């Protein structure tokens, strides 16, 4: 089903493979379309592998809303977000 015209599911967004500047972390980055109070909103997201899985019921990946770069820099976060 690689042809989007034949896909009966509604697309919610798109993700791209990324790697941190230091090369230590691989992740996905992209956008998701959300319906918020009847309005469609596009939200930037990042997806990381859950390396702290305590058991088999824990999720394999976690999805986060991407922070603005200026905010991430002022808070001392690394170069991923």
N, C-alpha and C positions, 0 to 999 in steps of 0.2 A: 504494500500500500504506500509506495513512495510518492505517488501522485496526489498532491493536496486536494485536487478536485474530486477524487474518489474517496477521500477520507470523510467519514460521517461524524467524526468527533470534532467538537469546536476547539480550535487552537486557543490555548491560554497564554502562550508566550514562547520565548525562544532562549536557548542557553548556548554559550560558547565555552570551550575549554580554555583555561587560563593557567598561568604559573606565576607565583610570586617573584618579585625582582631578584631575590636571593636564590631562587630555584628550589627552595625547600618544600613548598606547598603547591599542590595542584588543586584547582577548584573550578567551578563553573560560574559564569556571570552572564546575566541577561536581563530580560524584562518579563513581567507577568501582567496580564490584564485582569483587574479585579473590579467587581461591581460593588461600589461603596455608596450606600444610600440612593440607589437607583442611577448613579452616575458611573460610567466606565472610567477607570483610572489605570494608568500604566505605572507600575512600580518597578524600580531597579532592584534586582535580587542577586545574592551570591549563595552558592551551595557548597558546603564543605562535607567531606567524609567525616562520620562520627567516630573518631579514634578513641573515644572514651566509653564504648559500648560495654555496659556491665553485664548484660545478658542477651539472649537471642531475641527478646521482645523489644529491645531498644532499636531505634531507627538506624539505618545504615548511613543516612545523610541528613543534614540539617539545613534548612533554608532560612536565610536572614534578609531583611530589608537592607539594601546597601546604603551606607551612610555617605553623606557628602564628603568629598576629599578634604576640604578645609577643616571640617569638624573632626575627621579621623586624625588628621595631622596634629591639631591642637590638643587632642587628648592623648597623644603619644602612642597611638596604635601603629602596628607595623604597616608595611606597604601593600597588604592584600586588599583591604577595603578602600 
